[in-house]
Structures are given as structure tokens and as C-alpha cells.
């Protein structure tokens, strides 16, 4: 394995990382149901071995010094370039987590934070320069599911993934309108599709009966009399 400096490769817009704490590395069944169980615990090496099996493929290694001297291995599903990369990174405190990390352009990062905070209806659970993290929910397995936004250096652009999108459940589309940089169009009775500031696809699922009917060609862009 050859470590690839981050600046020498295109940064995929979406990354999925599993954070298993300490030695209790049992992943949620809906993420890694085919991993082998051994003596009631899940070893990080077993997870990496699972990611090395078909249809998974090794993608590259990044140095995370001083946090992880051994480096961080990344994997792709079927070698597809239009799908998110996956990785396993051990933490030594807190709960295990499944984190979706969305990389943003430097100029669009603050706008993306406002947009996704409005969609989720909550403030970030963690925040530092160039990084925010939202806690989405915690299923019965105890593994937190998170959405993180990470700012790329000025001049860097994330590589969009045509076959990947983020879907969220929302109660109402009207409060989101001021934050949407692109039109939001219906694709079914309860689902509307739009994009964020970097062109990443977003699917919004309305809870309950849709408040906005199909006589609205789009939400965002041009004002709609129904939303005024």
C-alpha cells in the first residue's frame, strides 16, 4: 500500500466512516451484517478484512499523523468512482458512530452549514474551524449516525458523486426556501429533489400529506404565489 497525499488526488464529495470505540467494535447489522463475530467483540482488523472482500476494493491510504501513525485506509464498493468511499477509524472515547462526511468548497462551506442546519432543524453537536458535525439519531445498536461538513482548502473542489445522494425527512418545505440555492422539484407525492451549493443531490421526504402540491413546478429560484 502506498500512501497518497491528499493534495495529489481528487477529493470525493462524500465519505462514510465507521468509528468503533476501543475494543467493542461490533458494527450495526444494517452496515456490516456479514462480518464474522469472534468472542463477543468485533476487531478492527475483521472490519478491514471485510472491506477487502469482493465487492469492496482498496482505494488509497492517507497519513493522519499525529492522530493515527499507521495511516487511514479507504475502500470503494465495486471500484465505482461515483460512489462514496468507506473507512474504519478507531476512537478511544465516546460512542461508536457511523458518520457521513460531506466535503465542501471553501466559499460554500458557511452556506452549507446554514442549509443543512435548516434541513435537520438543529444546531451542530460539534464545531471547530472548517468542520461541523450533526447528530442525526441513535438506533437500537447504540451506534450514532452523524452528518459532518468539512471545508476544503481555497481553490479545491470536491468531486461530485452522480450515483449518491443524501435523503432527509422534513415536516415543511416552506422554511427551507430562503436557504435553497437551486430549485426544488417534486419527483413523487412526498419527495422533492434539489441540490446544495456544490451541486450535491438532496432528496427531501415530506412527513405526512404534502403541504405543497404538484401545481407548483418548482420551489426555489422563481417566487411561488402559494409560498408567499
URUR-V656311 format. One record per pair of residues at least 4 apart in sequence whose C-alpha atoms are under 6 Angstrom apart, sorted by the first residue. I is the first residue (numbers start at 1). J is the second residue. D is the distance in Angstrom with one decimal. If there is no record, write none. Layout:
i=[I/I]
j=[J/J]
d=[D/D]
//
This chain:
i=[3/3/4/4/11/11/12/12/13/13/13/13/13/14/14/14/15/15/15/15/16/16/16/17/17/17/17/17/18/18/18/19/19/19/19/20/20/20/21/21/21/21/22/24/25/25/26/26/28/29/45/51/52/52/55/55/56/56/56/57/57/57/58/59/59/60/60/61/61/62/62/63/64/64/65/74/74/75/75/76/82/82/82/83/83/96/97/97/97/98/99/99/99/100/101/101/101/102/103/103/103/104/104/104/105/105/105/106/106/106/106/109/113/115/116/117/117/117/124/124/125/125/126/126/127/127/130/130/131/131/132/132/133/133/134/134/135/136/136/137/138/138/138/165/165/166/167/167/167/168/168/169/169/169/170/171/171/177/181/182/183/183/183/183/184/184/184/184/184/185/185/185/186/186/187/187/190/190/190/191/191/192/192/193/193/194/195/195/195/195/196]
j=[61/62/61/62/158/159/158/159/102/103/158/159/160/84/101/102/84/85/100/101/86/99/100/86/87/88/98/99/88/97/98/89/90/96/97/25/90/96/90/91/92/96/92/41/42/43/41/42/141/33/49/56/56/57/77/78/76/77/78/75/76/79/75/74/75/73/74/72/73/71/72/71/68/71/69/86/87/85/86/85/161/162/163/161/164/143/143/144/145/145/145/146/147/147/147/148/149/149/149/150/151/109/151/152/109/152/157/151/152/153/154/151/117/179/120/121/122/123/133/134/133/134/132/133/131/132/150/151/149/150/148/149/147/148/146/147/146/145/146/145/142/143/144/201/202/202/202/203/204/204/205/204/205/206/206/206/207/220/197/195/218/219/220/221/193/194/218/219/220/192/193/218/191/192/191/192/205/206/210/204/205/203/204/202/203/202/199/200/201/202/200]
d=[4.6/5.4/5.8/5.7/5.1/5.7/5.6/4.7/5.6/5.0/4.9/5.3/5.3/5.2/5.7/4.7/5.3/5.0/5.8/5.0/4.8/5.7/4.7/5.7/4.8/5.6/5.9/5.3/4.9/5.9/4.6/5.1/5.3/5.3/5.0/5.0/5.2/4.7/5.8/4.8/5.3/5.4/5.2/5.6/4.2/5.7/5.9/4.6/5.8/4.4/6.0/5.4/5.7/5.9/5.9/4.9/5.7/4.6/5.4/5.5/5.3/5.8/4.5/5.4/4.8/6.0/5.4/5.3/4.4/5.5/5.1/4.4/5.2/5.5/5.2/5.6/4.9/5.6/5.1/5.0/4.4/5.6/5.6/5.8/5.9/5.1/4.9/4.4/5.7/4.9/5.8/4.6/5.7/4.9/6.0/4.6/5.7/4.9/5.9/4.9/6.0/5.4/5.1/5.9/5.9/5.4/5.6/5.5/5.4/5.9/5.2/5.7/6.0/5.5/6.0/5.7/5.5/5.8/5.4/4.6/5.8/5.2/5.7/5.1/5.8/4.4/5.8/4.8/5.7/4.7/5.6/5.4/5.7/4.1/5.5/5.2/4.6/5.5/5.2/5.5/5.8/5.8/4.5/5.0/5.7/5.1/5.9/4.4/5.8/5.1/6.0/5.9/4.6/5.9/5.2/5.7/5.3/5.9/6.0/5.9/5.8/5.3/4.3/5.3/5.4/4.5/5.3/4.6/5.9/5.3/5.4/4.6/5.9/4.2/5.8/5.6/5.6/5.1/5.9/5.6/4.5/5.8/5.1/5.8/4.6/5.2/5.1/5.2/4.6/5.3/5.5]
//
